Amino acid sequence: MSYEEVFAKVKEIFMKADVSRVEEHLAFQFNITGEGEGAFYAEVKDGILRVEPYEYYDRDAMFICSADTLMKLASGKLDPVFAFTTGKLKVEGSLEKALMLQKFV
């Protein structure tokens, strides 16, 4: 699967999330490793979610994983905490903010 395909699928899943009650600013970068390698970000600001195919340098947290792991996380087939503890998902930055990702995934 190419980066463009991975990004399109994940964006489609993320955009279904209701973030209207998220009052704080959240910015997450996702770095995909291996097949479909690339980076994109998801930002919640003023109750609006944006998912764009760029790096986000002023991020709260960065998630590093394979495309397969990301797809499972986005679709709810893999628990993020389990993925982190088993080494399938690496997190850099604020773990407290990273856990807020579960609100819209």
Solvent accessible surface area in square Angstrom, and as a share of the most:
residue,aa,sasa,rsa
1,M,95,0.42
2,S,50,0.32
3,Y,43,0.16
4,E,119,0.54
5,E,92,0.41
6,V,0,0.00
7,F,25,0.10
8,A,58,0.45
9,K,97,0.41
10,V,0,0.00
11,K,67,0.29
12,E,108,0.49
13,I,50,0.25
14,F,2,0.01
15,M,90,0.40
16,K,154,0.65
17,A,28,0.22
18,D,102,0.53
19,V,8,0.04
20,S,77,0.50
21,R,205,0.75
22,V,15,0.09
23,E,168,0.75
24,E,68,0.30
25,H,73,0.33
26,L,0,0.00
27,A,0,0.00
28,F,1,0.00
29,Q,3,0.01
30,F,5,0.02
31,N,39,0.20
32,I,3,0.01
33,T,62,0.36
34,G,53,0.51
35,E,122,0.55
36,G,11,0.11
37,E,124,0.56
38,G,24,0.23
39,A,22,0.17
40,F,0,0.00
41,Y,29,0.11
42,A,0,0.00
43,E,18,0.08
44,V,1,0.00
45,K,96,0.41
46,D,122,0.63
47,G,20,0.19
48,I,96,0.49
49,L,13,0.07
50,R,96,0.35
51,V,1,0.01
52,E,56,0.25
53,P,53,0.33
54,Y,134,0.51
55,E,88,0.39
56,Y,40,0.15
57,Y,177,0.67
58,D,123,0.64
59,R,78,0.29
60,D,34,0.18
61,A,1,0.01
62,M,17,0.08
63,F,7,0.03
64,I,34,0.17
65,C,7,0.04
66,S,43,0.28
67,A,12,0.09
68,D,86,0.45
69,T,11,0.06
70,L,2,0.01
71,M,37,0.17
72,K,83,0.35
73,L,13,0.07
74,A,5,0.04
75,S,55,0.35
76,G,59,0.57
77,K,162,0.69
78,L,23,0.12
79,D,70,0.36
80,P,29,0.18
81,V,69,0.40
82,F,109,0.45
83,A,0,0.00
84,F,86,0.36
85,T,98,0.57
86,T,69,0.40
87,G,50,0.48
88,K,107,0.45
89,L,7,0.03
90,K,124,0.53
91,V,27,0.15
92,E,91,0.41
93,G,63,0.60
94,S,43,0.28
95,L,94,0.47
96,E,133,0.60
97,K,55,0.23
98,A,9,0.07
99,L,98,0.49
100,M,39,0.17
101,L,13,0.07
102,Q,77,0.34
103,K,130,0.55
104,F,10,0.04
105,V,55,0.32
